[in-house]
Protein backbone atom coordinates (compact mmCIF):
# COMPACT_ATOMS: atom_id res chain seq x y z
CA UNK A 1 0.00 0.00 0.00
CA UNK A 2 1.30 3.44 -0.96
CA UNK A 3 -0.02 6.66 0.56
CA UNK A 4 0.73 10.18 -0.52
CA UNK A 5 -0.38 13.73 0.16
CA UNK A 6 -1.05 15.64 -3.04
CA UNK A 7 -2.78 18.73 -4.32
CA UNK A 8 -6.48 18.27 -4.99
CA UNK A 9 -7.52 17.66 -8.59
CA UNK A 10 -10.05 20.11 -10.06
CA UNK A 11 -12.71 17.41 -10.42
CA UNK A 12 -12.55 16.20 -6.79
CA UNK A 13 -14.74 18.89 -5.24
CA UNK A 14 -17.91 16.85 -5.01
CA UNK A 15 -16.04 13.93 -3.44
CA UNK A 16 -14.56 16.31 -0.85
CA UNK A 17 -18.08 17.53 -0.08
CA UNK A 18 -19.26 13.93 0.37
CA UNK A 19 -16.36 13.19 2.72
CA UNK A 20 -17.07 16.32 4.77
CA UNK A 21 -20.74 15.38 5.17
CA UNK A 22 -19.93 11.78 6.10
CA UNK A 23 -17.29 12.86 8.62
CA UNK A 24 -19.53 15.37 10.40
CA UNK A 25 -22.48 12.98 10.37
CA UNK A 26 -20.33 10.26 11.92
CA UNK A 27 -19.59 12.62 14.82
CA UNK A 28 -23.30 12.85 15.58
CA UNK A 29 -24.12 16.12 13.84
CA UNK A 30 -27.61 16.31 12.36
CA UNK A 31 -27.40 15.08 8.75
CA UNK A 32 -29.85 17.69 7.46
CA UNK A 33 -27.84 20.49 9.04
CA UNK A 34 -24.53 19.10 7.79
CA UNK A 35 -25.87 18.64 4.26
CA UNK A 36 -27.11 22.24 4.27
CA UNK A 37 -23.76 23.47 5.54
CA UNK A 38 -21.89 21.54 2.85
CA UNK A 39 -24.21 22.88 0.14
CA UNK A 40 -23.08 26.42 1.03
CA UNK A 41 -19.41 25.56 0.41
CA UNK A 42 -17.79 26.32 -2.91
CA UNK A 43 -16.10 23.13 -4.05
CA UNK A 44 -15.88 24.24 -7.68
CA UNK A 45 -12.70 23.62 -9.68
CA UNK A 46 -12.10 27.37 -9.78
CA UNK A 47 -12.35 27.76 -6.02
CA UNK A 48 -10.23 24.69 -5.31
CA UNK A 49 -7.52 26.15 -7.58
CA UNK A 50 -7.55 29.41 -5.59
CA UNK A 51 -6.87 27.65 -2.28
CA UNK A 52 -4.20 25.36 -0.91
CA UNK A 53 -6.19 22.12 -0.76
CA UNK A 54 -4.51 18.76 -0.30
CA UNK A 55 -5.83 15.22 -0.16
CA UNK A 56 -4.41 11.95 1.06
CA UNK A 57 -4.63 9.15 -1.46
CA UNK A 58 -3.86 5.48 -1.05
CA UNK A 59 -3.39 2.84 -3.68
CA UNK A 60 -3.25 -0.80 -2.75
BELSULLIN-V423314 format. One record per pair of residues at least 24 apart in sequence whose ideal C-beta (glycine too) atoms are under 6 Angstrom apart, sorted by sequence separation. I is the first residue (numbers start at 1). J is the second residue. If there is no record, write none. Layout:
i=I j=J
i=I j=J
//
This chain:
i=17 j=43
i=16 j=43
i=13 j=43
i=10 j=45
i=13 j=48
i=8 j=48
i=8 j=53
i=7 j=54
i=8 j=55
i=5 j=54
i=5 j=56
i=4 j=57
i=3 j=58
i=2 j=59
i=1 j=60
//
